[in-house]
């Protein structure tokens, strides 16, 4: 018996349509925020800086870990003789991959924490600081002495290190021992085979310990000198050459203060390649002093300054320039 004869009308096919939400406005708003602009500016500044200064990074790493010549020129000629001109860019692929997220995270974190800490400090001033009540005892904490810039600098270094440390390990292995680790794929496979996931975080403790004084001093020096200079000259912002010079001096100061910790950190990270890996940072420092004296703690310092000073100056110059394009000019156009 047909459906029509049974009194049942034929039902047309259901027309079900799914309409996806329009994400264009949400994405536009998201990528137009100040925070995203700062992260992108940091990534672009880091990538452009590393592309220019890769040879100095290669020579610095070799001298710090004690590979080859003890002089800058000797190390430079040694790399060219053994690997050709392209050897000066050994590990630069992973270096570029490393620096983009590292600089984005560090500079973005620095800006966000600095704003948050400054705002929080203003609230503390109005409310006379955080308060703690224990029974009938009221405790008021005066935290006006805390520098938002110093806290932000420390946070930037810690966050960047935690996220990007495996890329730092890969970069050092490719730079120091290209015959053992000829390319990125083989390096990843060999490191994982030798030590598992933990091998990618070898030296993370000394890295964090060494990063704190460097990062705190680096950002604090730059912001303090920038503000003092602008106040003295009665100007709102720095010119590009001024950013370059102040950024370079901030990098020089921070590197000089924390360099012995950097030497110990590099020893721990690549010590396994030479068959002698100190158990911790104190042992690495003692080993350097025992073998080379106190001056050994600053072996490679000259090469480090030659790399850190232009790198810091150029990074800040590019960063401020990209911020002007992505944030300041965009805000004025709205």
C-alpha positions in Angstrom: 0.0 0.0 0.0 1.5 3.4 -1.0 2.0 6.2 1.5 -0.4 8.4 -0.4 -3.1 5.8 -0.3 -2.6 5.5 3.5 -3.3 9.2 3.9 0.4 10.0 4.6 1.7 12.9 2.6 5.2 12.6 1.1 7.7 14.6 3.1 10.3 16.6 1.2 14.0 16.1 2.1 15.1 18.1 5.1 17.1 21.1 4.2 19.7 21.5 7.0 22.3 24.1 6.6 25.2 24.9 8.9 26.4 28.5 9.0 29.9 28.9 10.4 30.4 32.0 12.5 32.2 34.9 10.9 35.6 34.9 12.5 37.1 37.7 10.5 36.1 40.5 12.9 37.2 38.5 15.9 40.6 37.7 14.3 41.0 41.3 13.2 40.3 42.5 16.8 42.7 39.9 18.2 45.6 40.7 15.9 45.0 44.4 16.4 45.6 44.3 20.1 48.6 45.9 21.6 49.9 42.6 23.1 49.9 40.8 19.7 51.6 43.8 18.1 54.4 43.6 20.8 54.8 39.8 20.3 55.0 40.2 16.5 57.4 43.2 16.8 59.7 41.1 19.0 59.7 38.2 16.6 60.5 40.3 13.6 63.2 42.2 15.4 64.9 39.0 16.6 64.8 37.4 13.1 66.3 40.4 11.4 69.0 40.8 14.0 70.1 37.1 14.0 70.2 37.0 10.2 72.9 39.8 10.3 74.9 38.7 13.3 75.0 34.8 12.9 78.8 34.7 12.3 79.5 36.4 15.6 77.2 34.0 17.4 79.1 31.0 16.0 82.5 32.3 17.0 81.2 33.3 20.5 79.8 29.8 21.1 83.0 28.1 20.1 85.1 30.3 22.3 82.9 30.0 25.3 82.8 26.2 25.3 86.6 26.0 24.6 86.5 24.6 21.0 89.4 25.6 18.7 91.3 28.9 18.9 91.3 31.1 21.9 91.2 34.3 19.8 88.4 35.9 17.8 90.4 36.1 14.6 91.9 32.7 15.0 88.4 31.2 15.6 87.1 33.1 12.6 89.8 31.8 10.3 89.6 28.3 11.7 85.8 28.0 10.9 86.4 29.2 7.3 89.3 26.8 6.8 87.4 23.8 8.2 83.9 24.5 6.9 84.1 27.3 4.4 82.2 30.6 4.6 78.9 28.8 5.2 80.4 27.4 8.5 80.0 30.9 10.0 76.2 30.3 9.7 76.4 26.8 11.2 73.3 26.2 13.2 71.7 29.4 12.0 68.6 27.7 10.7 67.7 26.4 14.2 69.0 29.8 15.5 66.4 31.6 13.4 63.7 29.1 14.5 64.8 29.7 18.1 65.0 33.4 18.1 61.6 34.2 16.6 59.6 32.6 19.4 62.2 33.6 22.0 62.2 37.3 21.2 58.5 37.3 20.8 57.9 35.7 24.2 60.6 37.7 26.0 59.6 41.2 24.7 55.9 40.5 24.8 56.1 39.2 28.3 58.3 42.1 29.4 55.8 44.7 28.1 52.7 42.8 29.6 54.3 42.3 33.0 55.7 45.8 33.2 52.2 47.3 32.5 50.6 44.9 35.0 53.1 45.6 37.7 52.9 49.4 37.2 49.1 49.3 37.4 49.3 47.1 40.5 51.8 49.4 42.2 49.5 52.3 41.6 46.7 50.5 43.4 49.0 49.6 46.2 50.0 53.3 46.6 46.3 54.2 46.8 45.5 51.4 49.3 48.8 51.7 51.2 50.1 48.4 49.9 48.9 44.8 50.4 47.6 44.1 53.9 47.7 40.9 56.0 45.6 40.3 59.1 46.6 37.6 61.6 44.1 37.7 64.5 44.3 41.2 66.0 47.5 42.0 64.2 47.4 44.0 60.9 50.5 44.0 58.7 51.0 46.6 55.9 53.6 45.8 53.2 55.3 48.7 51.6 56.2 47.4 48.1 57.0 50.7 46.5 60.7 49.8 46.3 59.9 47.0 43.8 60.8 48.0 40.2 58.2 46.9 37.7 60.8 47.0 35.0 63.1 44.6 37.0 60.3 42.2 37.7 59.2 42.3 34.1 62.8 41.7 32.9 63.1 38.6 35.2 59.7 37.3 34.0 60.7 37.8 30.4 63.9 35.8 30.8 62.3 32.9 32.7 59.4 32.6 30.3 61.6 32.7 27.2 63.9 30.1 28.6 61.3 27.7 29.7 59.6 27.7 26.3 62.6 27.8 24.0 65.4 26.0 25.8 65.3 22.8 23.6 66.0 25.0 20.6 69.0 26.5 22.4 70.4 23.0 23.0 69.9 22.1 19.3 71.6 25.3 18.2 74.7 24.7 20.4 75.0 21.1 19.3 74.9 22.1 15.6 77.4 24.9 16.1 79.9 23.1 18.2 79.9 19.6 16.6 78.6 19.8 13.0 80.3 16.5 12.2 78.3 14.7 14.8 75.1 16.7 14.1 75.2 17.6 10.4 71.6 18.8 10.2 68.6 19.5 12.3 66.7 16.3 11.7 69.6 14.1 12.6 70.4 16.2 15.6 66.9 15.9 17.0 66.9 12.1 16.4 70.3 11.6 18.0 69.7 13.7 21.0 66.4 12.0 21.7 68.0 8.6 21.2 70.8 9.4 23.6 68.8 11.0 26.4 65.1 11.1 25.6 63.0 14.3 26.1 65.1 15.2 29.1 68.2 15.7 26.9 66.5 18.7 25.2 66.4 20.3 28.7 69.9 19.6 29.7 71.3 22.6 31.5 67.9 24.1 32.2 68.7 24.8 35.9 71.9 26.8 35.3 70.3 28.5 32.3 67.5 29.8 34.5 70.0 30.8 37.2 72.2 32.6 34.6 69.3 34.1 32.8 67.8 35.9 35.9 70.7 38.4 36.5 71.2 38.9 32.8 67.6 39.5 31.8 66.8 41.6 34.9 69.8 43.8 34.3 69.4 44.0 30.5 65.8 45.2 30.5 66.3 47.4 33.6 69.3 49.2 32.1 67.6 49.8 28.8 64.4 51.2 30.3 66.1 53.3 32.9 68.6 54.8 30.5 65.9 55.5 27.9 63.7 57.3 30.5 66.6 59.2 32.0 67.9 60.3 28.6 64.5 61.4 27.4 63.9 63.3 30.6 67.3 65.0 30.4 66.8 66.0 26.7 63.1 66.8 27.3 61.9 64.6 24.5 59.2 61.9 24.3 61.1 59.2 22.4 64.6 58.2 21.2 65.9 58.4 17.7 67.0 55.2 16.0 70.7 55.8 16.6 70.0 56.6 20.3 68.1 53.3 20.6 71.0 51.5 19.0 73.6 53.0 21.4 71.5 52.6 24.6 70.5 49.0 23.6 74.1 48.1 23.0 75.2 49.5 26.4 72.4 47.6 28.2 73.6 44.4 26.5 77.2 45.1 27.4 76.4 45.7 31.1 74.2 42.7 31.5 76.6 40.4 29.7 79.6 41.5 31.8 77.7 40.9 35.1 76.4 37.5 34.2 79.1 36.1 31.9 80.7 33.6 34.4 77.3 32.0 34.7 77.1 31.9 30.9 80.4 30.1 30.8 79.2 27.5 33.3 75.9 27.1 31.5 77.6 26.4 28.2 79.9 23.9 29.8 77.0 22.0 31.2 75.0 22.0 28.0 77.8 20.7 25.7 80.0 18.9 28.3 78.7 15.5 27.2 80.2 16.1 23.8 83.7 16.2 25.3 83.1 13.3 27.6 83.2 15.4 30.8 80.0 16.9 32.1 80.1 18.7 35.5 77.2 17.6 37.7 76.0 21.2 38.5 76.8 24.9 38.0 79.0 25.2 41.0 81.1 22.3 39.8 81.3 23.8 36.3 82.6 27.1 37.7 85.1 25.3 40.0 86.3 23.3 37.0 86.9 26.4 34.9 88.8 28.2 37.7 90.9 25.0 38.4 91.9 24.6 34.8 92.2 28.2 33.6 92.2 30.4 36.7 89.7 33.2 37.4 90.3 34.7 34.0 88.8 31.5 32.5 85.4 32.7 33.8 85.7 35.4 31.2 87.1 33.4 28.3 85.2 34.5 25.2 84.0 37.6 26.9 85.4 39.8 24.1 83.7 37.8 21.4 80.5 37.8 23.5 80.5 41.6 23.8 81.1 41.9 20.0 78.0 39.8 19.5 75.8 41.0 22.4 76.4 44.7 21.9 75.3 45.0 18.3 72.7 42.4 18.8 71.1 44.2 21.7 71.3 47.6 20.0 69.9 46.4 16.7 67.2 44.3 18.4 65.9 47.3 20.3 66.1 49.5 17.3 64.1 47.1 15.1 61.7 46.4 17.9 60.8 50.0 18.5 60.5 50.6 14.8 58.1 47.7 14.4 56.1 48.8 17.4 55.7 52.2 15.7 54.4 50.5 12.6 52.2 47.9 14.1 50.9 49.7 17.2 51.5 53.5 17.2 50.7 54.3 13.6 47.8 51.9 13.6 46.3 53.6 16.7 46.6 57.0 15.1 44.9 55.8 11.9 41.8 54.6 13.9 
